[in-house]
């Protein structure tokens, strides 16, 4: 409790949370950051814009997608923030390298992928548009698994690695199934 009060005195929740989340993902979307930090997209954009002016983050646009990553100076600040948060003993914030937290993230991805899988199984074939829509829905989960893999780099013997690998294989298999179902589409007359 005292740690939380100290953190509130010394740290603003949103910028700290954004910096630590970017530190975890290395490079990510603003929408992912907003979701992870439990804030609105516009608030995240405004905060990140201010951080970019300070030289803490840099953004790059690839196609229609805007990625955000820490600069070298931003990495130094994020590491310092991480050390400060842990020294203040703020226990109510989930640690991004905590096994229970990582396992929860994996289970969330599993549930979402299973939903897409059931939806696909209900169809005999998919149109080209549906195929694109299914693949777009799977994309963020594939990227989230890559971010989880980065979190697990410090734990080479973790049983969560096999869980992530199995889920990656499931997503790859699902992508192949989508392509197969699209190929089975009857010819238009």
C-alpha positions, 0 to 999 in steps of 0.5 A, spaced: 500 500 500 505 504 501 509 503 495 502 504 491 502 511 494 509 512 493 508 511 486 502 515 485 507 521 488 513 520 483 510 517 477 504 518 472 501 512 471 500 513 463 507 515 461 510 510 466 505 504 463 506 506 456 514 506 457 514 499 461 509 496 456 514 498 450 520 496 453 516 489 454 514 489 446 520 492 443 516 494 437 508 495 437 502 498 435 499 504 439 492 500 439 496 494 443 499 499 447 492 503 449 489 496 450 495 493 455 495 500 459 488 500 459 487 507 456 483 510 450 487 510 443 487 518 443 490 518 450 495 513 448 497 517 442 497 524 445 502 521 451 506 518 445 507 524 441 509 528 447 514 522 448 517 522 441 518 530 442 522 528 448 526 523 444 524 517 448 520 513 443 520 513 435 514 511 430 515 508 424 509 507 419 509 501 415 503 501 410 497 503 414 500 501 420 504 505 425 509 502 430 512 505 436 519 503 439 524 506 444 530 510 442 536 508 446 535 514 451 528 511 451 531 504 453 535 507 459 529 511 461 524 505 461 530 501 465 530 506 470 523 506 471 522 499 471 528 499 477 524 505 480 517 501 480 520 495 483 524 498 488 517 502 490 514 495 491 508 496 487 505 489 488 498 491 485 501 492 478 502 485 474 510 484 472 510 483 465 516 477 466 511 474 471 510 466 469 503 467 471 502 474 467 505 470 461 501 464 462 494 468 462 496 472 456 497 465 452 491 463 455 487 469 452 490 468 445 488 460 446 481 462 447 481 467 441 484 463 436 479 457 438 473 462 437 476 463 430 477 456 429 470 454 431 467 459 426 472 457 420 469 449 422 462 452 421 464 453 414 465 448 408 468 454 404 470 461 405 470 466 400 476 470 398 474 476 402 472 471 408 479 468 407 482 475 408 478 477 414 480 470 418 487 472 416 487 479 419 483 476 425 489 471 426 495 476 425 495 480 432 495 473 435 501 471 432 504 478 433 502 477 441 505 470 441 512 473 438 512 478 444 510 473 449 516 469 446 521 475 447 518 475 454 520 468 455 527 469 452 530 469 460 526 463 461 529 458 456 527 452 460 520 454 461 514 449 460 510 456 457 515 455 451 512 449 449 505 452 450 507 458 445 510 453 440 504 449 440 499 455 439 504 458 433 503 451 430 495 451 431 495 458 428 499 456 422 495 450 421 489 454 421 492 459 416 493 453 411 486 451 413 483 458 411 487 457 404 484 450 403 477 452 404 478 458 400 480 453 394 474 449 395 469 455 394 465 452 388 466 456 381 461 462 380 456 461 375 
